[in-house]
Amino acid sequence: MPEIRWEEPFCGEGNNCFRLGTDASGNAYIAVAGQEETYLTDTREALQSSSAE
């Protein structure tokens, strides 16, 4: 398992809280807060480009 540096949780309306993280290889991660062992991953560049659309 990679060494992931998680940011503080981001919480929207209601109880939807997510955490973003990165590792030393340049990958980005997103997980439901409290369930960081189950996450989605991609490169930081891919996640940045999808949020700019």
N, C-alpha and C positions, 0 to 999 in steps of 0.2 A: 504494500500500500504506500503511495507517495506521501511525503511530508507536506501537508496542506496547511497554509496559514489562513485561517478563517477570519473574516471581518466581523464586526458586531452585527447582530441580526437586523434586518430591515423588515419592519412590520407595516402592512397596509391596513385597510379597513377590516375590522373584525379580528380574527385570530390567525391571519395568514402571515407568517413570519418566515423569511428566507435568509440564508447566509451565502455570501460570495467568498470564494477563496482562490488562492493561486499557489503554484508550486515553483520550485527552482528551475524547472524545465520550460516554463512559459505557458503552462496549461492553466485554464480557468475552470472553476467549479461552482456549481450552485446546488444547494440542498435546502430542504425544509429544516428550519431551526429545531434542534433537538434530535435530528435524524441524519447527522452528517456522515454516517457510515454508508448511507445510500444517496449517491449524488450523480449528477450529470456532469460531463466534462467536455471541453473543446479548447482550442487555442484562444488566447486572449484576443487575437486579431479577428477570429471568426465571430466571437461574441460581440465585439465592438462594432463590426460591420453590420450585424443583424439588428442592433439597437439603433443604428443611424438611419434605417429605412423608414 
